[in-house]
Amino acid sequence: MVTTAEPATGLRSTAVRNPGHGESFTDHMIVMDWSEERGWTRPELTGLQNLSIHPAMIGLHYGQVAFEGLKAHRRADGAMGVWRPVDHALRFQRSCRRLAMPELSVDTFVAVIDQLVGVDKDALSDDPSHSIYLRPLMFATDTTLMLGPSRTYRFLLMAFVAGGFFGDSVESVSVYVSHDFSRAFPGGTGDVKIAGNYAPSFLAQRQAEAAGCRQVVWLDARERRYIEEMGGMNLFLVRGDRVITPQLTGTVLPGVTRDTVLTLARRLGYDTSEERISLDDWRAECASGVVTEVFACGTAAVVTPVGRVCDADGDFTIAATRPGPVTLALRKALTDLHHGLAADPNAWLHHCR
Ligand SMILES: *Cc1c(COP(=O)(O)O)cnc(C)c1O
């Protein structure tokens, strides 16, 4: 990477300047192993390095792999804060349980995050749109091709420096409704964060991109009528002073950001509701102006406005094709909390030691 003279904004000399999303890894990782006899080993901090794995490792063949995604931000006072790590730890436990994997205690989950953020925090510049994205991962390590849960597992924590997921701008994105594929189905794994949920979405993502869109909107698998969510973010509609999101039906991932946005919306004086929203109603309410704004939210996307929907039955636009006031107010309320700039009555921002 070519670096130029230190700019006047006071960027840290070791900081990543143009991080993108998902490639600017930090220098370290944390590793723990689990076996039935011994439980978890003590966390070991090492340099980020290749793994040596047996070709018959269960995780590789049968997808017994769960992960999380959460962020650390530099607070206005210079210290590091991690966003809602306990909630991510609890979701990680649910994901692991769903795949018959061992759980990691909340305390250990938070402690290893503290440790990694502590050693790698200087990779983060002072640019408030940048953050450290933390990726906890657990996978099955038994070496057998017998179909069945592993008896040994590895936990890894790694991190990368993240810029904005959609670039650093807050411009509206367009989304594509997939009628060909389903992301999740009743009794499946759509409500947990496991590796197997994502590769099957890539073909639909390709179709979305071919149609000039950035993200896929998934419909319910049973009736193919109701909108559920996107590939890695939850969806919200705004009807005037009402903030609405699809209800958690077991096929929607319960986003930590989704929960945060519902709470912040109420705090800002909006009504909120969790509803079944059909694609037909969504289209009609956008046409009539009842729906005034649409946005997506997630750890990676923060709060990102949606301006246009591409659909087989005809594309439609949202009244506010530019970021609307409710979207921007919620985005600001959220990012202020991330940076320790607002009152935090729920103690969501974990202060790193
Ligand atoms: C991770 C994820 C989200 C967003 O969850 P957050 O906890 O807000 O980051 C939404 N949908 C899917 C499918 C996801 O994997």
PDBQT file of the ligand as one rigid body, heavy atoms in Angstrom, charges set to zero:
ROOT
HETATM    1  C1  LIG A 401     -26.327 -10.809  10.713  1.00  0.00    +0.000 C 
HETATM    2  C2  LIG A 401     -27.610 -10.736   9.962  1.00  0.00    +0.000 A 
HETATM    3  C3  LIG A 401     -28.510  -9.671  10.123  1.00  0.00    +0.000 A 
HETATM    4  C4  LIG A 401     -28.196  -8.456  10.964  1.00  0.00    +0.000 C 
HETATM    5  O1  LIG A 401     -28.008  -8.759  12.301  1.00  0.00    +0.000 OA
HETATM    6  P1  LIG A 401     -27.236  -7.740  13.262  1.00  0.00    +0.000 P 
HETATM    7  O2  LIG A 401     -27.202  -8.433  14.564  1.00  0.00    +0.000 OA
HETATM    8  O3  LIG A 401     -28.037  -6.500  13.277  1.00  0.00    +0.000 OA
HETATM    9  O4  LIG A 401     -25.896  -7.528  12.645  1.00  0.00    +0.000 OA
HETATM   10  C5  LIG A 401     -29.722  -9.714   9.453  1.00  0.00    +0.000 A 
HETATM   11  N1  LIG A 401     -30.032 -10.762   8.653  1.00  0.00    +0.000 NA
HETATM   12  C6  LIG A 401     -29.192 -11.793   8.451  1.00  0.00    +0.000 A 
HETATM   13  C7  LIG A 401     -29.590 -12.894   7.549  1.00  0.00    +0.000 C 
HETATM   14  C8  LIG A 401     -27.954 -11.815   9.101  1.00  0.00    +0.000 A 
HETATM   15  O5  LIG A 401     -27.111 -12.817   8.887  1.00  0.00    +0.000 OA
ENDROOT
TORSDOF 0
